[in-house]
Amino acid sequence: MKIGVIGPGRVGTGLARLLSDRGFAVSAVAGRSAVHAQALAADVPDCKATTAQSAADICDLVFITTPDDAITSVAGAIAWSRGQGVVHCSGALPAAVLASVTRYGALPGAFHPLQTLPDAQAAFENLPGSFIAIEAEAPLEERLVAIADALGCRWGHVPPEARPAYHAAAVLVSNYTVALTHAGVDLWRALGKTDEEALHALAPLLQGAVTNLRRLGPVAALTGPAARGDWATVEKNLAAIAATAPQHTFTYAAMALAMIYNNLASPTGDAAPGTDAAVGKDSAVGRDSAGGKEAIERELRSLLEASLRNRGAL
């Protein structure tokens, strides 16, 4: 089976190199930038940089790894062959965005790695063991499952109507975690630390949270002042952020308020034995936290509304 890749960006480059490394014949690469296509082809044995149509002409399976808003137009501009697999790698879009290929008898599909791939190296390091969302009908489905297995990935079906929620979950867990870490690095500058020093200190904390998530689940693994109803510490956090990196006040307030709205913040300081919230349940903070929670909720909402007004969103 000859495989082609249209779109030699981060996902396309990482996927092409990893597929080739796992023994698949990646025969053609095409993209808007001939330079990028040529660079990728040079790194993959027996692969050539060509046009999108030529890639379709010589390959049995073609991955379209362009930005989401280009997938439909790229697929619609190509004359496909009967039985050929045409697959996009978007998490948010269903296979139906490739419906135009069916007029040639080609088979549309979706193959989304649930993993962050900022560069090609990340594909080698992060992709094995990751989840692959597959949407396709036979016989294309069997081909994509075989590829997922060969890459060392777990796979499953995500129905078209559920893909927006599936993708939103990925954005929350991956993209927004990176954005939160960026805010944490900014705050560490107030300590006179460099970004490198901040990351060196914060990365193990993030890794510990991931370990706890795997072992305990997302509720029991939750720690911190809001989880234990320590609203005095939340107030101190907000004051420190306002003094050192006020651009992140909105972020902290939004996350704390989300915990309250999702019943993840302790209303009274009481919690199940062994949880972080239980540690302070007999303290003055715990006894006073019911009223403190109401007060901090009002303050958080006020901070969010002020931030939105300052940006002209209200």
Residue frames relative to the residue before (quaternion, step in Angstrom):
aa qw qx qy qz dx dy dz
M 1.0000 0.0000 0.0000 0.0000 0.00 0.00 0.00
K 0.2283 -0.7715 0.5827 0.1147 3.54 -0.77 1.08
I 0.1780 -0.7999 0.5705 0.0551 3.54 -0.88 1.04
G 0.1229 -0.7784 0.6123 0.0639 3.54 -1.07 0.83
V 0.1881 -0.7624 0.6100 0.1063 3.55 -1.23 0.56
I 0.0961 -0.7715 0.6278 0.0363 3.56 -0.81 1.05
G 0.7393 0.3010 -0.2644 0.5412 3.55 -0.36 1.29
P 0.0011 0.8518 -0.5232 0.0263 3.61 0.30 1.24
G 0.2573 0.7540 -0.5549 0.2395 3.57 0.78 1.06
R 0.8121 -0.2641 0.1684 0.4923 3.56 -1.19 -0.46
V 0.6959 0.4521 -0.2855 0.4795 3.59 0.86 -0.94
G 0.6764 0.5047 -0.2999 0.4447 3.58 0.85 -0.94
T 0.6614 0.5033 -0.3053 0.4648 3.55 0.96 -0.86
G 0.6811 0.4859 -0.2960 0.4609 3.57 0.85 -0.93
L 0.6682 0.5017 -0.3037 0.4579 3.57 0.93 -0.88
A 0.6549 0.5196 -0.3180 0.4472 3.59 0.90 -0.89
R 0.6893 0.4783 -0.2891 0.4611 3.57 0.87 -0.92
L 0.6727 0.4892 -0.3056 0.4635 3.57 0.96 -0.81
L 0.6263 0.5276 -0.3369 0.4646 3.60 1.02 -0.76
S 0.6546 0.5055 -0.3065 0.4713 3.55 0.96 -0.88
D 0.6485 0.5272 -0.3098 0.4535 3.57 0.99 -0.86
R 0.7163 0.4254 -0.2450 0.4959 3.59 1.13 -0.66
G 0.6879 -0.5511 0.2622 0.3929 3.57 1.20 0.45
F 0.5207 0.6233 -0.4313 0.3929 3.60 1.21 0.15
A 0.4387 -0.6906 0.5138 0.2581 3.55 -1.14 0.70
V 0.0648 -0.7720 0.6323 -0.0016 3.57 -0.28 1.29
S 0.1296 -0.8781 0.4605 0.0096 3.53 -0.07 1.37
A 0.8223 0.0943 -0.0151 0.5610 3.60 1.06 -0.60
V 0.0909 -0.7621 0.6404 0.0292 3.51 -1.19 0.78
A 0.0152 0.7927 -0.6084 0.0340 3.57 -0.92 0.91
G 0.1318 0.7993 -0.5802 0.0841 3.53 -1.15 0.55
R 0.6762 -0.4785 0.3679 0.4224 3.51 -1.31 0.21
S 0.7297 0.3314 -0.2041 0.5622 3.57 1.13 -0.67
A 0.3535 -0.7497 0.5224 0.2002 3.56 -0.50 1.19
V 0.6050 0.5702 -0.3524 0.4297 3.58 1.08 -0.69
H 0.6794 0.4790 -0.2918 0.4732 3.57 0.91 -0.91
A 0.6387 0.5233 -0.3245 0.4614 3.58 1.00 -0.80
Q 0.6674 0.4996 -0.2982 0.4649 3.56 0.94 -0.86
A 0.6377 0.5278 -0.3302 0.4536 3.57 1.02 -0.78
L 0.6681 0.4825 -0.3034 0.4783 3.57 0.97 -0.82
A 0.6495 0.5269 -0.3226 0.4432 3.58 0.88 -0.89
A 0.6375 0.5431 -0.3222 0.4414 3.57 1.06 -0.76
D 0.7010 0.4636 -0.2615 0.4747 3.59 1.18 -0.55
V 0.6992 0.4249 -0.2545 0.5155 3.57 1.27 -0.21
P 0.4651 -0.7044 0.4528 0.2871 3.62 -0.64 1.02
D 0.8653 0.0721 -0.0774 0.4899 3.56 -1.11 0.86
C 0.5155 0.6089 -0.4265 0.4262 3.57 1.08 0.74
K 0.1194 -0.8033 0.5794 0.0690 3.56 -1.03 0.71
A 0.4320 -0.6582 0.5511 0.2764 3.51 -1.21 0.63
T 0.0881 0.8066 -0.5710 0.1250 3.55 -0.78 1.02
T 0.6424 -0.4756 0.3940 0.4537 3.56 -1.24 -0.29
A 0.6626 -0.4974 0.3721 0.4184 3.56 -1.27 0.30
Q 0.6635 0.5035 -0.3118 0.4573 3.58 0.94 -0.85
S 0.6519 0.5071 -0.3214 0.4631 3.59 0.98 -0.80
A 0.6138 0.5366 -0.3473 0.4633 3.58 1.06 -0.72
A 0.6600 0.4992 -0.2979 0.4759 3.56 1.00 -0.84
D 0.6465 0.5491 -0.3196 0.4224 3.57 1.04 -0.76
I 0.7907 0.3515 -0.1684 0.4722 3.59 0.99 -0.77
C 0.7095 0.4641 -0.2544 0.4652 3.62 1.22 -0.27
D 0.4524 -0.6872 0.5105 0.2500 3.53 -1.17 0.70
L 0.7785 0.1229 -0.0422 0.6141 3.55 1.19 -0.66
V 0.0666 -0.8083 0.5849 -0.0060 3.58 -0.76 1.06
F 0.2155 -0.7485 0.6173 0.1113 3.53 -0.91 1.03
I 0.1788 -0.7508 0.6274 0.1035 3.57 -0.87 0.99
T 0.0041 -0.8324 0.5493 -0.0723 3.55 -0.31 1.32
T 0.2830 0.7516 -0.5285 0.2750 3.54 1.03 0.86
P 0.6627 -0.4248 0.3834 0.4831 3.62 -1.25 -0.03
D 0.6743 -0.5452 0.3199 0.3818 3.57 -1.12 0.69
D 0.7107 0.4870 -0.2805 0.4232 3.58 0.88 -0.92
A 0.6737 0.4733 -0.2983 0.4829 3.59 1.28 -0.08
I 0.4694 0.7219 -0.4302 0.2710 3.60 1.19 -0.37
T 0.7022 0.4778 -0.2834 0.4453 3.58 0.74 -1.03
S 0.6881 0.4801 -0.2959 0.4565 3.59 0.88 -0.88
V 0.6249 0.5265 -0.3422 0.4638 3.60 1.01 -0.73
A 0.6827 0.4816 -0.2917 0.4658 3.59 0.85 -0.94
G 0.6871 0.5104 -0.2839 0.4321 3.58 0.98 -0.83
A 0.6643 0.5144 -0.3010 0.4511 3.57 1.22 -0.38
I 0.6665 0.5001 -0.2795 0.4770 3.58 1.30 -0.07
A 0.3364 -0.6929 0.5981 0.2213 3.56 -1.16 0.71
W 0.1769 -0.8244 0.5347 0.0562 3.57 -0.44 1.24
S 0.4352 -0.6859 0.5200 0.2642 3.55 -1.31 0.09
R 0.6041 -0.5689 0.4146 0.3735 3.57 -1.16 0.59
G 0.8183 0.2362 -0.1948 0.4865 3.56 -0.94 0.95
Q 0.5223 0.6430 -0.4084 0.3834 3.56 1.27 -0.14
G 0.3614 -0.7258 0.5416 0.2219 3.58 -1.04 0.77
V 0.0474 -0.7716 0.6343 -0.0035 3.57 -0.92 1.00
V 0.0254 0.8492 -0.5143 0.1172 3.56 -0.30 1.29
H 0.1898 -0.7597 0.6062 0.1391 3.57 -0.95 0.84
C 0.3684 -0.7456 0.5230 0.1867 3.57 -1.26 0.42
S 0.3627 0.7339 -0.4905 0.2989 3.56 1.14 0.62
G 0.3956 -0.7142 0.5240 0.2425 3.55 -1.06 0.74
A 0.7150 0.4847 -0.2508 0.4369 3.56 1.08 -0.73
L 0.7344 0.4457 -0.2253 0.4596 3.59 1.11 -0.64
P 0.4323 -0.6813 0.5195 0.2810 3.60 -1.08 0.65
A 0.6616 -0.4898 0.3805 0.4215 3.56 -1.28 0.18
A 0.5551 0.6526 -0.3776 0.3513 3.59 1.17 -0.53
V 0.5578 0.5927 -0.4131 0.4086 3.62 1.15 -0.32
L 0.6672 0.4507 -0.2929 0.5157 3.58 1.31 -0.18
A 0.2509 0.8207 -0.4883 0.1581 3.60 1.21 0.36
S 0.5857 0.6127 -0.3741 0.3762 3.59 1.08 -0.63
V 0.6210 0.5678 -0.3587 0.4041 3.62 1.08 -0.58
T 0.5850 0.6147 -0.3765 0.3717 3.59 1.15 -0.50
R 0.5776 0.5907 -0.3980 0.3988 3.60 1.12 -0.41
Y 0.6720 0.4365 -0.2886 0.5239 3.57 1.30 -0.28
G 0.5493 -0.6084 0.3998 0.4103 3.58 1.28 -0.11
A 0.4540 0.6684 -0.4628 0.3647 3.60 1.26 0.25
L 0.4200 -0.7181 0.5142 0.2089 3.55 -1.26 0.52
P 0.2415 -0.7919 0.5427 0.1418 3.63 -0.54 1.10
G 0.0697 0.8034 -0.5890 0.0530 3.55 -1.15 0.62
A 0.2625 -0.7305 0.6047 0.1782 3.54 -1.35 0.19
F 0.0211 -0.7793 0.6234 -0.0604 3.54 -0.98 0.96
H 0.0825 0.8426 -0.5225 0.1012 3.56 0.05 1.28
P 0.2708 -0.7485 0.5806 0.1713 3.60 -0.65 1.07
L 0.2860 -0.7537 0.5690 0.1624 3.58 -0.70 1.09
Q 0.4987 0.6171 -0.4306 0.4302 3.50 0.48 1.29
T 0.4409 -0.6668 0.5269 0.2887 3.55 -1.17 0.56
L 0.0360 -0.8133 0.5793 -0.0408 3.56 -0.74 1.10
P 0.0477 -0.8456 0.5315 0.0144 3.62 0.35 1.18
D 0.7874 0.0040 -0.0204 0.6161 3.58 1.24 -0.35
A 0.7195 -0.4585 0.3008 0.4262 3.55 -1.32 0.19
Q 0.6171 0.5618 -0.3520 0.4239 3.59 1.01 -0.75
A 0.6200 0.5587 -0.3412 0.4325 3.56 1.06 -0.75
A 0.5884 0.5729 -0.3737 0.4312 3.59 1.10 -0.61
F 0.6708 0.4843 -0.2958 0.4775 3.59 0.97 -0.82
E 0.7350 0.4451 -0.2360 0.4538 3.56 0.92 -0.91
N 0.8036 0.3547 -0.1461 0.4550 3.58 0.88 -0.96
L 0.6459 0.5899 -0.3402 0.3451 3.58 0.97 -0.78
P 0.6381 0.5037 -0.3646 0.4541 3.67 0.82 -0.76
G 0.7711 0.2918 -0.2514 0.5070 3.55 -0.83 1.05
S 0.5789 0.5963 -0.3707 0.4146 3.58 1.25 -0.25
F 0.5314 -0.6053 0.4907 0.3322 3.53 -1.35 0.24
I 0.1490 -0.7591 0.6279 0.0852 3.56 -1.09 0.81
A 0.2448 -0.7547 0.5920 0.1416 3.57 -0.77 1.05
I 0.0799 -0.8170 0.5709 -0.0121 3.56 -0.56 1.21
E 0.0398 0.7578 -0.6507 0.0272 3.53 -1.06 0.87
A 0.3871 0.6879 -0.5289 0.3117 3.58 -0.45 1.20
E 0.3730 -0.6912 0.5653 0.2521 3.51 -1.29 0.35
A 0.6247 -0.5238 0.4095 0.4095 3.56 -1.25 0.38
P 0.6046 -0.1695 -0.7752 -0.0687 1.56 -2.12 1.35
L 0.4372 0.7109 -0.4626 0.2993 3.63 1.24 -0.08
E 0.5972 0.5833 -0.3723 0.4055 3.59 0.98 -0.76
E 0.6618 0.5141 -0.3149 0.4457 3.58 0.90 -0.91
R 0.6304 0.5278 -0.3351 0.4601 3.60 1.03 -0.73
L 0.6927 0.4794 -0.2824 0.4589 3.57 0.89 -0.93
V 0.6173 0.5257 -0.3446 0.4731 3.59 1.06 -0.68
A 0.6412 0.5212 -0.3258 0.4595 3.59 0.98 -0.81
I 0.6430 0.5102 -0.3213 0.4723 3.58 1.03 -0.76
A 0.6442 0.5173 -0.3237 0.4611 3.60 0.92 -0.88
D 0.6483 0.5145 -0.3117 0.4667 3.58 0.97 -0.85
A 0.6736 0.5054 -0.2936 0.4523 3.57 0.94 -0.91
L 0.6726 0.4808 -0.2928 0.4803 3.58 1.14 -0.60
G 0.4902 -0.6767 0.4224 0.3514 3.57 1.29 -0.07
C 0.4948 0.6707 -0.4056 0.3753 3.56 1.20 0.55
R 0.4081 -0.6244 0.5907 0.3077 3.53 -1.33 0.34
W 0.1052 -0.8084 0.5771 0.0481 3.58 -1.04 0.60
G 0.0465 0.7863 -0.6155 0.0269 3.51 -1.28 0.39
H 0.5387 -0.6179 0.4678 0.3303 3.55 -1.31 0.24
V 0.0621 -0.7418 0.6660 0.0484 3.55 -1.10 0.78
P 0.3488 -0.7678 0.4910 0.2186 3.62 -0.39 1.16
P 0.6703 -0.5398 0.3233 0.3933 3.60 -1.09 0.66
E 0.6942 0.4902 -0.2955 0.4365 3.59 0.87 -0.89
A 0.6924 0.4722 -0.2751 0.4711 3.60 1.21 -0.42
R 0.4765 0.7170 -0.4291 0.2733 3.60 1.19 -0.23
P 0.6268 0.5212 -0.3787 0.4382 3.68 0.91 -0.62
A 0.6637 0.4827 -0.3075 0.4816 3.61 0.97 -0.81
Y 0.6129 0.5503 -0.3301 0.4610 3.58 1.04 -0.81
H 0.6967 0.4632 -0.2743 0.4742 3.56 0.89 -0.94
A 0.6173 0.5453 -0.3457 0.4496 3.59 1.02 -0.74
A 0.6214 0.5351 -0.3360 0.4634 3.58 1.03 -0.77
A 0.6535 0.5131 -0.3102 0.4620 3.58 0.98 -0.84
V 0.6416 0.5224 -0.3198 0.4617 3.58 0.99 -0.84
L 0.6555 0.5192 -0.3126 0.4505 3.58 0.90 -0.91
V 0.7456 0.4385 -0.2337 0.4441 3.55 0.76 -1.05
S 0.7737 0.3493 -0.1852 0.4950 3.60 0.93 -0.83
N 0.7553 0.4093 -0.2414 0.4513 3.58 0.41 -1.20
Y 0.7208 0.4510 -0.2645 0.4550 3.55 0.83 -0.97
T 0.5736 0.5582 -0.3842 0.4602 3.58 1.17 -0.43
V 0.6364 0.5087 -0.3222 0.4821 3.58 1.02 -0.77
A 0.6497 0.5102 -0.3168 0.4660 3.59 0.99 -0.83
L 0.6387 0.5138 -0.3218 0.4738 3.60 1.03 -0.75
T 0.6387 0.5173 -0.3241 0.4684 3.58 1.03 -0.76
H 0.5985 0.5518 -0.3485 0.4647 3.57 1.09 -0.70
A 0.6458 0.5048 -0.3168 0.4773 3.58 0.99 -0.81
G 0.6452 0.5249 -0.3186 0.4547 3.57 0.98 -0.81
V 0.6298 0.5261 -0.3244 0.4704 3.57 1.04 -0.78
D 0.6256 0.5378 -0.3336 0.4562 3.57 0.98 -0.82
L 0.6721 0.4986 -0.2990 0.4585 3.58 0.93 -0.87
W 0.6322 0.5393 -0.3383 0.4416 3.58 1.06 -0.65
R 0.5384 0.6098 -0.4125 0.4099 3.59 1.17 -0.35
A 0.5837 0.5807 -0.3645 0.4350 3.57 1.20 -0.54
L 0.6466 0.4983 -0.3127 0.4856 3.58 1.26 -0.40
G 0.5260 -0.6327 0.4049 0.3989 3.55 1.31 -0.07
K 0.4954 0.6661 -0.4125 0.3751 3.56 1.26 0.41
T 0.4757 -0.6427 0.5167 0.3061 3.55 -1.19 0.54
D 0.6620 -0.4842 0.3765 0.4307 3.56 -1.28 0.26
E 0.6390 0.5322 -0.3299 0.4468 3.58 1.00 -0.81
E 0.6581 0.4976 -0.3084 0.4734 3.57 0.96 -0.84
A 0.6351 0.5347 -0.3270 0.4516 3.57 1.01 -0.81
L 0.6778 0.4841 -0.2953 0.4680 3.57 0.87 -0.92
H 0.6203 0.5489 -0.3383 0.4466 3.57 1.04 -0.79
A 0.7028 0.4475 -0.2589 0.4888 3.58 1.07 -0.72
L 0.7373 0.4518 -0.2380 0.4422 3.58 0.92 -0.91
A 0.5838 0.6147 -0.3791 0.3710 3.61 1.06 -0.66
P 0.6628 0.4781 -0.3386 0.4663 3.67 0.86 -0.74
L 0.5908 0.5569 -0.3609 0.4589 3.59 1.14 -0.61
L 0.6600 0.4959 -0.2940 0.4818 3.56 0.98 -0.88
Q 0.6528 0.5088 -0.3109 0.4673 3.57 0.98 -0.82
G 0.6273 0.5308 -0.3312 0.4638 3.58 1.07 -0.71
A 0.6304 0.5297 -0.3275 0.4634 3.56 1.05 -0.78
V 0.6448 0.5133 -0.3174 0.4692 3.58 1.00 -0.81
T 0.6345 0.5251 -0.3229 0.4663 3.58 0.99 -0.83
N 0.6674 0.4952 -0.2953 0.4714 3.58 0.95 -0.88
L 0.6148 0.5488 -0.3421 0.4515 3.57 1.05 -0.75
R 0.6722 0.4959 -0.2993 0.4611 3.56 0.88 -0.91
R 0.7257 0.4554 -0.2439 0.4545 3.57 0.95 -0.86
L 0.8257 0.2837 -0.0951 0.4783 3.57 0.88 -0.97
G 0.4664 -0.6426 0.4736 0.3811 3.57 1.15 -0.58
P 0.6747 -0.5777 0.3016 0.3465 3.58 -1.20 0.54
V 0.6526 0.4891 -0.3398 0.4685 3.64 1.14 -0.29
A 0.7224 0.4396 -0.2539 0.4695 3.59 0.72 -1.05
A 0.6582 0.5219 -0.3167 0.4404 3.60 1.10 -0.56
L 0.5461 0.6492 -0.3929 0.3549 3.57 1.23 -0.33
T 0.0124 -0.7820 0.6226 -0.0259 3.57 -0.91 0.98
G 0.5149 0.6729 -0.4498 0.2825 3.57 -1.27 -0.10
P 0.7311 -0.4828 0.2700 0.3995 3.58 -1.26 0.33
A 0.6654 0.4869 -0.3267 0.4620 3.62 0.90 -0.77
A 0.6368 0.5420 -0.3310 0.4373 3.59 1.01 -0.78
R 0.7592 0.3426 -0.2035 0.5146 3.60 1.07 -0.65
G 0.5276 -0.6685 0.3931 0.3468 3.58 1.27 0.19
D 0.4094 0.7058 -0.4708 0.3354 3.57 1.17 0.58
W 0.0636 -0.8637 0.4997 0.0144 3.56 0.46 1.25
A 0.5538 0.5890 -0.4028 0.4291 3.61 1.18 -0.40
T 0.6613 0.4856 -0.3058 0.4831 3.58 1.03 -0.75
V 0.5931 0.5473 -0.3645 0.4646 3.59 1.06 -0.67
E 0.6349 0.5248 -0.3199 0.4682 3.59 0.99 -0.84
K 0.6615 0.4980 -0.3070 0.4692 3.58 0.93 -0.86
N 0.6153 0.5445 -0.3374 0.4595 3.58 1.04 -0.79
L 0.6732 0.5045 -0.2926 0.4546 3.56 0.87 -0.98
A 0.6492 0.5136 -0.3155 0.4639 3.57 0.99 -0.82
A 0.6565 0.5107 -0.3108 0.4601 3.58 0.97 -0.85
I 0.6488 0.5069 -0.3168 0.4709 3.57 0.98 -0.82
A 0.6476 0.5229 -0.3218 0.4512 3.59 0.93 -0.87
A 0.7042 0.4740 -0.2641 0.4578 3.58 1.05 -0.75
T 0.7977 0.3404 -0.1492 0.4749 3.59 1.02 -0.73
A 0.7995 -0.0167 0.0466 0.5986 3.60 1.01 -0.79
P 0.0869 -0.8696 0.4826 0.0574 3.60 0.63 1.11
Q 0.5513 0.6152 -0.4051 0.3917 3.60 1.16 -0.39
H 0.7038 0.4509 -0.2671 0.4797 3.60 1.21 -0.37
T 0.3677 0.7255 -0.4972 0.3020 3.60 1.25 0.19
F 0.6307 0.5442 -0.3258 0.4471 3.57 0.95 -0.89
T 0.6652 0.5211 -0.3074 0.4376 3.57 0.89 -0.97
Y 0.6777 0.4829 -0.2942 0.4702 3.58 0.84 -0.99
A 0.6693 0.5064 -0.3049 0.4501 3.58 0.87 -0.95
A 0.6528 0.5214 -0.3175 0.4485 3.58 0.95 -0.86
M 0.6815 0.4816 -0.2986 0.4631 3.59 0.91 -0.87
A 0.6481 0.5072 -0.3247 0.4663 3.59 0.97 -0.81
L 0.6627 0.4973 -0.3044 0.4699 3.57 0.95 -0.85
A 0.6138 0.5417 -0.3449 0.4591 3.59 1.06 -0.72
M 0.6328 0.5215 -0.3358 0.4634 3.60 1.01 -0.75
I 0.6464 0.5099 -0.3192 0.4693 3.58 1.00 -0.81
Y 0.6961 0.4856 -0.2818 0.4475 3.57 0.82 -0.99
N 0.7311 0.4027 -0.2277 0.5014 3.58 1.13 -0.64
N 0.4949 -0.7023 0.3967 0.3233 3.57 1.29 0.42
L 0.4412 0.6753 -0.4685 0.3604 3.56 1.05 0.80
A 0.6354 0.4902 -0.3276 0.4986 3.57 1.29 -0.15
S 0.4677 -0.6887 0.4766 0.2825 3.58 -0.93 0.89
P 0.3314 -0.7710 0.5078 0.1947 3.62 -0.68 1.03
T 0.8134 0.2585 -0.1005 0.5113 3.60 1.08 -0.67
G 0.5470 -0.5839 0.4229 0.4255 3.55 1.23 -0.28
D 0.5940 0.5463 -0.3742 0.4569 3.60 1.25 -0.12
A 0.0953 0.7880 -0.6025 0.0842 3.57 -1.04 0.70
A 0.6700 -0.4808 0.3672 0.4302 3.53 -1.29 0.20
P 0.5856 -0.5873 0.4144 0.3747 3.64 -1.00 0.74
G 0.7840 0.3317 -0.2509 0.4608 3.54 -1.03 0.82
T 0.6176 0.5205 -0.3662 0.4621 3.59 1.20 -0.21
D 0.6687 -0.5001 0.3627 0.4137 3.53 -1.28 0.39
A 0.6432 0.5381 -0.3271 0.4356 3.58 1.01 -0.83
A 0.6308 0.5607 -0.3422 0.4131 3.60 1.08 -0.65
V 0.5454 0.6524 -0.3950 0.3477 3.56 1.14 -0.59
G 0.7981 0.3074 -0.1530 0.4951 3.56 0.91 -0.87
K 0.3630 0.7878 -0.4635 0.1808 3.59 1.15 0.18
D 0.7222 0.4084 -0.2566 0.4958 3.60 1.14 -0.48
S 0.5171 0.6536 -0.4106 0.3700 3.57 1.27 0.05
A 0.6634 -0.4706 0.3866 0.4347 3.54 -1.34 0.18
V 0.6023 0.5557 -0.3544 0.4504 3.54 1.06 -0.73
G 0.6658 0.5112 -0.3093 0.4469 3.56 0.92 -0.91
R 0.6838 0.4975 -0.2974 0.4433 3.57 0.89 -0.93
D 0.7409 0.4183 -0.2234 0.4755 3.57 1.06 -0.76
S 0.5170 0.7195 -0.3877 0.2542 3.55 1.24 -0.30
A 0.5419 0.6148 -0.4250 0.3843 3.62 1.12 -0.40
G 0.6982 0.4232 -0.2626 0.5142 3.56 0.89 -0.90
G 0.6289 0.5512 -0.3335 0.4352 3.56 1.08 -0.73
K 0.6111 0.5585 -0.3473 0.4403 3.53 1.08 -0.73
E 0.6601 0.5000 -0.3137 0.4645 3.58 0.91 -0.85
A 0.6629 0.5066 -0.3034 0.4603 3.56 0.98 -0.85
I 0.6887 0.4740 -0.2945 0.4630 3.58 0.88 -0.91
E 0.6009 0.5518 -0.3670 0.4469 3.57 1.10 -0.63
R 0.6460 0.5052 -0.3214 0.4735 3.58 0.96 -0.81
E 0.6635 0.5066 -0.3091 0.4557 3.57 0.96 -0.86
L 0.6466 0.5228 -0.3191 0.4547 3.58 0.95 -0.85
R 0.6540 0.5026 -0.3121 0.4714 3.57 0.93 -0.88
S 0.6426 0.5247 -0.3191 0.4582 3.57 1.00 -0.81
L 0.6472 0.5212 -0.3131 0.4598 3.58 0.99 -0.84
L 0.6591 0.5039 -0.3064 0.4668 3.56 0.96 -0.87
E 0.6654 0.4968 -0.3088 0.4637 3.58 0.91 -0.88
A 0.6414 0.5148 -0.3285 0.4644 3.62 1.00 -0.77
S 0.6505 0.5173 -0.3210 0.4542 3.58 0.97 -0.82
L 0.6629 0.4969 -0.3014 0.4721 3.55 0.98 -0.84
R 0.6299 0.5214 -0.3396 0.4649 3.60 1.02 -0.74
N 0.6477 0.5288 -0.3196 0.4458 3.58 0.98 -0.85
R 0.7142 0.4116 -0.2406 0.5124 3.57 1.15 -0.60
G 0.5312 -0.6703 0.3883 0.3431 3.56 1.27 0.16
A 0.4817 0.6874 -0.4279 0.3352 3.58 1.22 0.38
L 0.7238 0.3432 -0.2464 0.5456 3.60 1.26 -0.10
